[in-house]
Amino acid sequence: MKTYVISLALLPLAALAAPTRWVTVDTQILQKAAPQKTMKALDQANGVTLLRLTEAEIEDLSDSIHHDLHRCGGYVGHDSEAEAREALAPRGDTQFAVKALFADYAINQRSTVSGMVAQVQAPKIQQTIETLAAFNNRYYKADTGVQSSTKIRDMWQAIAAGRSDVKVELYQHSGWPQPSVILTIQGSSRADEIVVLGGHADSIAGGFIRNRARAPGADDNASGIATLTETLRVAIANNFKPARTVQFMAYAAEEVGLLGSKEIANAYKNQGKQVVGKVQLDMTLRKGTATQDIVMMSDFTNSAQNEFLGKLIDEYVKVPWGYSRCGYGCSDHASWTNAGFPASMPFESTMGDINRKIHTQDDTLANAGGNADHAAKFAKLAIAYMVELAN
């Protein structure tokens, strides 16, 4: 394991050589994963360290986190020092209590939800996983990253064909070529309130040759996108028309600091949009924990919404579930939490049982069980969440 020396000498930003981006990093992860050299920390608070790093240093940090610790995230890239310093603030549930009041966590759509969850088909999820994993990689700077996001848009457009109240678009980012994908089902009586279901579209492997490396990312995160796609298929097949607006999102550049979701979540915050709830599906394919099928991340999430998801599991999915913690910036739900919106992430296992094949060429369907039966449970949960919260 590599070691890391943190210097907390507070230097003026101009003194740092060739900076490219502000980065906030989980301090414990930094100590375990970062390269064996001293970087000057600008600040540190609440278990988070603020750095300003060159592109090469960010790549080095990312490579260590992905390959030494076998985990996602742990750091977030920022466009400004002010934005980065906001991430040092305490992140407790009380911050999000006002936002949570917009949501009604009652379960009162049983007839509709029960009929829809019965239509979930694991083979269709598997087919989408295979389609996305067939790209050499879905890296945010690679041509195949652009092509794979375009493929997601095309799949979602095909499913929603004929629905005038459904729009699918590519969300272009200025800092990298891979776009995010957003599908919107326009709400009726409460259209200004938004329910978001998302997952990241990119994949990563290969150290410093990431744009060419083989990164099938079947579990991380073709499985999440495929689960969302099946949720959408069932919704459209049942002519689902929500009271609140529902948006499906496939984020670019999650694996390099949550960049895509952060840009979108901050835009929504700045535009005053009312996001009443966000669920992140990041890795749904592999059942890694013997005693739990769905594991809720309790940190950097909204506890009230987590409890609601637990009730939905008990009511509609009927599998054992529990809680775990995934740490700072582990997936795109953290972008929405940091923007002040209630977010949750149901996961395929506890973090102690995480799939060790992720971020390598071995993240394949065959190495995660060979079918999408486990992912189907998350599709049922996503349907229940979508229908109950949007109505």
N, C-alpha and C positions, 0 to 999 in steps of 0.2 A: 504494500500500500504506500502510495506517495504521501509525503508530509508537506505541510504548508506553514510558512512563517508569516504571520500577520503583523504588520506595523501600523499602529493607529496614530502615527504622526499626521497631524492635519495639515496638508500641504495646499497651497493655492492651486487651483485647477490648471493655471497656465504653466505651472512647473512640471506637469506630467508630460512625458514625451509621447508625441504622436497619438493622443487619445482619439478614440472613435465613438465610444458609447459609454454612458453611465450604466452600471450594472449593480443590482442589489442581489445579495447571495445569502442563503441560510448560513449563519456563521459556523455551525457544527459541520455542515456539509463541506464548507470551504476548508476547514481544518483537515478533513479526511481525504478530500479529492483533488485539491488544486495542486499544480506543479510545485516542485521543490525549489522555490525561489521567493523572494520578498517582493510583494506589491504593496504600494502605499494605500492604506484604507483612508478614505475621506471622512468616514463616520461609522458609527456602530450603535445600534439601539434595538431593543426588543428582539434579540436573537438574529438580527439582520445586519449585514455589513455592506456599506456602500463603497464601490470602487469605480474608477474610470479606466477602461482597458482598451488596448489596441485590438484590432480584429484578430490578430494572431493569438493574443492572450485569451480572448473569449473562446476561440476555437480550442485552445489547449485546455481551458477550464471545462468546456463542454465535453471534450473527449474523455477527460478524467471522470466526470460525473457519470457519463453513459457507460463507460467500459470498466472502470474500477469499482464503482458502486452499483452497477446494474440497475440504475433508476432513471426516471424522467425528471427533468426540471431541477429545482433547487436554486435556480437563479432566474431573474427577470431583466430583460434589456429595456432601457429607457431612452427617450429622445431628449431629455433635458435634466439638469440637476434638480430643478424644482419638482418634477414628476418623481424622480428617484427618491428624494427626501420624503415625499408623502408616503412612500412605501415603508419608511422606518417607523411610522406611527403605530401605536397599538391597534391590533385588529381583533376586537371582541364583538360578540353577538349584539351587544347593546347598540353598536353603531348602526346596525341594520334593522333595528326594531321598527323604525318608521316606515321603511320600505316594505317590510313584511306585512304591515297592516293593510296594504293594498290587496293582499291575497286572501282568499277565503279557502281555508284548508278543510272544509267539509267534504265528506264523501257522499255524493248524492246522484251519481250518474251510473249506478250499478248495472242497469239493464243495457245501456249503451256500451259500457266498457267490457262487460262480460262477453257480449257478442263479438266484440272486436278482438280481444286477446285470444279468443278461440281460433282466430283466423291466421295467427302468426305461423309462418312456415320456415323452419330452420334451413331447409335446402335453399331457399331463396336468399337467405343471409349468407350462406356458404358461397353461393354463386357470385355475389357481389364481392366478398372477400377475395375470391380467386381472381376476379377481374382486376381489382386494385393491386393485388400482390404480383400480378403479371408484369407490371411496370418495373423496369430495372430498379428504380427507386422513385420516391415522391419528394425528394429533397427540394427545399424551397428555392434554391438557386439553379436547379437543374432543369433542362428542357422537359424532362419527364415529370418534374413537379408541376409545371404548367399544364402539361397534357393530362395528367391525372386529375387535376382540379377541374379542367374542362370536361373530362369524362364524367365526373360527379354531377356537374351542372346538366350535362346531356341526359344522364340517367334520371335525374329528378324532373327535368322538363318532360321526358317521355311519360313518366308516371302521372304527372299533373296535366297532361294534354287534355284540352277541352274544358278546363276550369278557368273561367275568366277572372275569378277572385284569387288566383294563385299566380305569383310572379317568381321567377328564378333569375338570379343575376350573379355575375362575377364581381366581387369587391376587389378592385385593384389597389395595391399598396405601392407607394412610391419608392420604398427602400429595397425591394427585391421583386423578382419576376412572378413568383407563384401567387395567384389570386386566392382569396377566400371565396366561398360560395354561400349565398344566402337565398333560401326559399321562404316566401312569405305567403301564409294563408290569411287573407284579410278578415279581421273580426267584424262582427255586426254591431251589437248594442254597446260594447265596450272596446271598440277598435283601438283606442289610444293606449290601452294596457296590453303589454306584450309578454308572452310566454316564450322562452328561448330553450331549444334543445340543440346541443352542439357536440362536436368532437373535432379533433384535429385531423387534417387531410395529409399532412406531411409524414415522411419516414426518414430515418437516419441510420447510418452505419459507416464504417470505413475510415475513421480517423480523419486524416487530412486530404483524402481523395473522395470526399463525400458526394460530390456531384457526379462521380462515375461509379461509386461503390454499389454493390448489390445490396439493396435494403428492401426486401419484400414487405416488411412491416405488417404481416398478416394479423397478428394480435395487436400490435402498436402502430397504427391504429385503424387498419382496414376494418377491423371488427367493429369499432365504434361507429364508423361511417356506414357500414353495412347494416348495423342495428337501426340506425336512424332511417336508412333507406327503406327497411321493412316496416318501420313505424309509419312512414309516409305512405307506403303502398297500401297498407291497411286503412289508413285514414281516408285516402282518396277513393278506395274501393267502396267505402261505406258513406261516401258523399258527406264527409265530416265538415261541418260549417260552424266554427267556434264563435262564441260571443266576444272573447278576447282575441286579438291577433296572435297567431302562432308563427314563429320563425325557426326554421332548421338552418344550422350553420355548420360549415366545414371549414375550419380555420387553417390558414397557411402559417408556416414558420413557428409552430408550437415548440418544436424540439430545440430551438435556438434562443429561448428566452420568452416564450409566449407572445411573440411579437404581433401576430395577426389578431388574436383575440383581444390583446391589450389595446390595439388601435381601434378596434370596433367598439369595445366596451367604453373606452374613454370618449369616443365620438358620441355614443348614446348618452353618456353622462352630460357632456357639454351641450347636447341638443335638448336636454331636459326630458328625454324619453322615459316612460314609466315601464320599466321591466319588473314585473311582479314575481318572476321566478326564472331561474336558469338551472338546467341540469346538464352536466357534462358526462358524455360517454367516451371514456378513454380506456380501452382494453376490456372486452367483454367475452372473449373467446375461450379462455382457459380456466377451468375450475381448479384453483390452486390451493384452496383451504378446505380440508375434509369436512369440517363441521359447519361451514357457512357458504352459501351460494352467492350472496350479494353482500358486499362489505361497504358500508358508508364511511366516507372520510369525514372525520369529526372536526378537523382543523381547517381553517380558512374557508369555512362553509357556514351556512345559517342553520342553527340548531332546530328552529321551529320547522323549517322546510324538511330537514333531515327526518324529523319525527313523522311528518306527513308522508314522506316516501316509505318509511317503515310500515305505516298503516296501510299504504297501498300494496306493499309486498304481501302483508298478511291477508289482505282482502282478495287480491286478484292473482298473485303469482304463487303464493303458498309454498315458499321455500324458506329455509333458515337463513337469517341474516344477522349482521352485527356491525361493529364499528372498528375502525383502525385510524391511523394518522399517517399522512404521506409527506408532511413537511412543507416548507416554503416553496411556493411557485411550482408545485409538482405537475399541474396541468391547468387547462384554460379556465376552470372555475375560479382560480385565483384572480384572474383579470377582472372578472365580474364582481368578485368580493371586494377587490381593491377599489373598484369604481362605485361601490356602495350599494350593490344589488344583491338580493338573496340568492345564493348559489349552492349547489350540492353536487357531489360526485359519487354515485354508486359504482363500485369497482369489482373486479372479478375475484379478488383474493385480499387477504391482509398483506401489508407491505412486506412482512417477513416471508411470505410465500410467493413473492413476485416472480413472474416468468423471467428466468435468467437468459433466455434466448433473444430478448428484445434488443434492438440496436445492433443486430448482427445479421449476416446473411441467412442465419438459421431460424429467424422469426417467420416460420411457415405454418400453414394450416396443419400439416402432418405433425409438427412438433408441438401443437397445442390441442391435440385430441382428435384431429382429423375430420371434425364436423362442427356445426354451429349450434348444437343443442344447448350449450351453456348460454350463448349469446341470445338465444330465443327468449330466455327468462328476462333479459334486460329490455328486449323489445316489448314484452308484455308490460313491464314496469313503465317504460316510456309512453306507451299508449295510455295507460291508466293516468299517469301524471298529466299528459297533454289534455285528455278529455276532461278530467276532474277540475284542473286548474283553469283551463280556458273557458269553462262554462260555469 
